[in-house]
Amino acid sequence: MRQSMIDMVHEIQDEICDALQQIDGVDYRQDEWLREEGGGGRSRVFSDGLVFEKAGVNVSVVYGTLSQEAAQSMGGGHELKGKDLDFFATGISLVLHPRNPMAPTVHANYRYFERGDGEKDGSWWFGGGADLTPSYLFEEDAKHFHAVLKETCDLHELADYDIYKKWCDDYFDIKHRGERRGIGGIFFDDVNGAPKADCFKFVSDCAKAFLPSYLPILERRRNLPFTEEQKEWQQIRRGRYVEFNLVYDRGTKFGLTTNGRIESILMSLPLTSRWEYCHEVEAGSEEDRLLQILREPKDWLAD
Amino acid sequence: MRQSMIDMVHEIQDEICDALQQIDGVDYRQDEWLREEGGGGRSRVFSDGLVFEKAGVNVSVVYGTLSQEAAQSMGGGHELKGKDLDFFATGISLVLHPRNPMAPTVHANYRYFERGDGEKDGSWWFGGGADLTPSYLFEEDAKHFHAVLKETCDLHELADYDIYKKWCDDYFDIKHRGERRGIGGIFFDDVNGAPKADCFKFVSDCAKAFLPSYLPILERRRNLPFTEEQKEWQQIRRGRYVEFNLVYDRGTKFGLTTNGRIESILMSLPLTSRWEYCHEVEAGSEEDRLLQILREPKDWLAD
């Protein structure tokens, strides 16, 4: 399973980066890095492209022994020792920030984790998800993104779109703002309730669904006209993105406290962002319409 | 003591805001806010001024009953209950972000806290400090800032500049970067080892020292010429400021988890900031010279 997942995330990274390169007109910068304690990764980042302000697609394969601190946060209250502290993790993680404020930011992450021997129940699991963060809301886009994710879930008995959709809304909650980061998608963790091969197939299908879920949206929005004010609103929304990632995101916090490769962890941050004191939107404006949805997530596929 | 400290922070807020208004050419926006659980504050923020991109000077007076969560983090391991959960806190907090990348950002905060009856040892304390965050290093500025703080400490037997200077370097540590946020200043907490009136006098003198510690620096730098590249470096340093405040700053974290007034807590964030993937500085450049100091804080007042 380790090798299958490693192969899958590398293939998907190639496929996605090839597609982005065609769209963006620039080449990515690739950094292969080694982790002192075991393993490493391959980071690819697009900067200053035609379409993307900043876009990163990372894979990593890391293993070793969990620190007591990390083990405690993952051990679910059980004391872990000896071989139980061994871990193996591999995954793909991407964040794309387009220039055009009409084109949404997107994030996806799919990962496989083993703790201890990785064979017995509870010693392995899959996690992941994908979510969309527009500055301007196009219902058509939200419906398309969610529909592709639901179709993918529906192909797998072990997966439940409704549960994963709610999990996503709950996870990407900027609690101090009373706003979600974006208009959701799916999020799941600890997926291990079916044979390992079935779980792997589900996660692989999700990863393969990334391009069809996002590219049609990007194509529709990347060349729309926009005003300076709309660009500024995008910058304010990017400030919120930073707030979520630095204050709440578990992966970011885990990376920052476990001596991960900082540039790969923080590649998720936008190129630029903005914090205006007491920024207010006009009632009934497009900005206001987005905020309403961020405050009360809706079911995009109802009726 | 409560009333003396309340009066002091309000007077200092007036004094500082009057000075900033003269310099900045614009008026501040004032928001008086009430806290549902008890108390409130007066926030003053300068936006879009001649000199400051964003500058906020807040005072607050809050009281009530600590949540179990907040009490635990402050109780030093003791179980607190009943009257011990009562608290009172008042303070002034300011962050000034000038436009010109040659002029440093500055932060200061002075506060008084009571828990329980506020009379017996350990049930009251003062805290605070001030620190400077330049994008470009002028040794003259660092020396002036530290010299004013040391002079203030030296007037008070209870205070120790050397200890508070090191405390500041240790506190404003962006651990995941291996960099300090800036070139330091002083930081202290739990100051209660002398009669309350003496501690108050020390903290008042610190607060009064703010303008003389900072304004001469601002005057020297606010009109210096700068390039677009230098402005961009300032934006990158502001990204680091955001990282520290959202990931490590205790006051910010406390505010975000205890239902504080979000706009007042996050007024410390710069107007704009920037994250470039794998940004590198030229060896021997001014940017590099700053980084060396942020990686290894120095004693500005030696010899």
Interface residues (C-beta under 8 A of the other chain):
Chain A: R29 D31 V45 S47 K54 G56 K175 H176 R177 Q235 G239 V242 E243 L246 V247 L256 T257 I262 E263 I265 L266 M267 L269 P270 L271 T272 S273 R274 W275 E276 Y277 C278
Chain B: R29 D31 V45 S47 K54 G56 K175 H176 R177 Q235 G239 V242 E243 L246 V247 L256 T257 I262 E263 I265 L266 M267 L269 P270 L271 T272 S273 R274 W275 E276 Y277 C278
